[in-house]
Amino acid sequence: MSHTPTRADFDQYMVPNYSPQKVIPVRGEGSRLWDQDGREYIDFAGGIAVNSLGHCHPVLVEALTEQANKLWHLSNVYTNEPALALARSLVERTFADKVYLCSSGGEANEAALKLARRWAHDNVSEHKTRIVSFSQSFHGRTFFTVSVGGQPKYSQGFGPVPGGIVHGEFNNLDSVRDLIDDDTCAVMVEPMQGEGGIVPATQEFLQGLRDLCDAHDALLIFDEVQTGVGRTGSLYAYMEYGVLPDILTSAKGLGGGFPVGAMLTTDRVAPALAIGTHGSTYGGNALASAVALAAVEHIATPAVLDGVKQRHDLFREHLEAINRKHGVFKEIRGMGLLIGAEMATGYEGRAKDILPLAIEEGLMALIAGPNVLRMAPSLVIPEADISEGMARLERAVARLVAAK
Ligand SMILES: *Cc1c(COP(=O)(O)O)cnc(C)c1O
């Protein structure tokens, strides 16, 4: 290759639907990344809650390379050992009896929504089609999932929007009572809204949704694409609440950086996706499944899960210390290693302005909407990297304050 790719190539060769930062990382190890010029960064972004074990974790590299030398892909005309082992592992560790594998969160949610519609159609009535979701929710970028998602900007201009979808207010059970009835097939909710601003559901809200679904024979779908696979300090966030869904979707951290998704459900519901009703060429791909199995088995241990809770406390202490000095945050919230810091009065909408400053200081972070600084680092990020990353974040925050 004669030409080293540059950021300018993005604008020249790629569809303009993203606006990536100027630097191009080329190598990663644990919670550190290096760009084309050899500059080093601490990673609090984790590829948007994807790199659950950091970059190039030996357990994942081994699973990937071992499988790469055996068998990559078959399609679902055949099954394969890694896919079967992954499905079994997920069933044994969760509420679920059955698993559908795919390659992304949007695809997992698409499967969940189609399953709910089909289940209601086959078991109750063809009129039982309504889907209840929530304002500010995010469920992916397929057209069904942007329509169910509660941020109209993602579906605007792509209409006509599929029918039978209504939105309540997150953490407001009364708003759901007005929307749900016997023609409702499903309620879809994130136990903690991610893109919507890192907002955990209350216990009463999730339990209330479970009760309302039971009263109307509707299916409760937990979108755990962002909160799943150890992110909250439990394997899945529903375990923190003790409220069981009928369908759960998982992706992002599931593959630790390899594209994979899963939809989990029960024996009562699963038969509605009968032979031929749904599918995906890549779903259950052997390479993806081998990596996801290694990720799940490594993460679903007390050492890793307890470590997430300890690191949560560390993140909170550091952020509170930064805030005592600079007063930029109104609230620090979240669960486990999915943490949001909402900007204070006077800094509304400025979370996004921290990101380029942080990059200059050698830190990668995220936002969740314009007003919330978001962190979703490796679940095993070393304490030294947390301290150093926070020192860099403080310098970025000080520059934001100074520029005011
Ligand atoms: C990221 C995300 C999705 C979409 O996942 P993709 O892999 O981008 O399709 C869906 N739901 C939630 C809660 C997410 O955070």
The ligand as an SDF file (V2000), in Angstrom:
LIG
                    3D

 15 15  0  0  0  0  0  0  0  0999 V2000
  -26.2650    0.8540   20.1970 C   0  0  0  0  0  0  0  0  0  0  0  0
  -27.6340    0.4760   20.5660 C   0  0  0  0  0  0  0  0  0  0  0  0
  -28.4780   -0.1750   19.6410 C   0  0  0  0  0  0  0  0  0  0  0  0
  -28.0820   -0.4190   18.2090 C   0  0  0  0  0  0  0  0  0  0  0  0
  -27.0190   -1.2970   18.0960 O   0  0  0  0  0  0  0  0  0  0  0  0
  -26.2250   -1.4010   16.6970 P   0  0  0  0  0  0  0  0  0  0  0  0
  -25.2170   -2.4800   16.9290 O   0  0  0  0  0  0  0  0  0  0  0  0
  -25.6340   -0.0560   16.4340 O   0  0  0  0  0  0  0  0  0  0  0  0
  -27.2150   -1.7690   15.6660 O   0  0  0  0  0  0  0  0  0  0  0  0
  -29.7240   -0.5610   20.0750 C   0  0  0  0  0  0  0  0  0  0  0  0
  -30.1360   -0.3280   21.3300 N   0  0  0  0  0  0  0  0  0  0  0  0
  -29.3640    0.2900   22.2430 C   0  0  0  0  0  0  0  0  0  0  0  0
  -29.8610    0.4910   23.6300 C   0  0  0  0  0  0  0  0  0  0  0  0
  -28.0840    0.7240   21.8910 C   0  0  0  0  0  0  0  0  0  0  0  0
  -27.3280    1.3580   22.7710 O   0  0  0  0  0  0  0  0  0  0  0  0
  1  2  1  0
  2  3  1  0
  2 14  2  0
  3  4  1  0
  3 10  2  0
  4  5  1  0
  5  6  1  0
  6  7  2  0
  6  8  1  0
  6  9  1  0
 10 11  1  0
 11 12  2  0
 12 13  1  0
 12 14  1  0
 14 15  1  0
M  END
$$$$
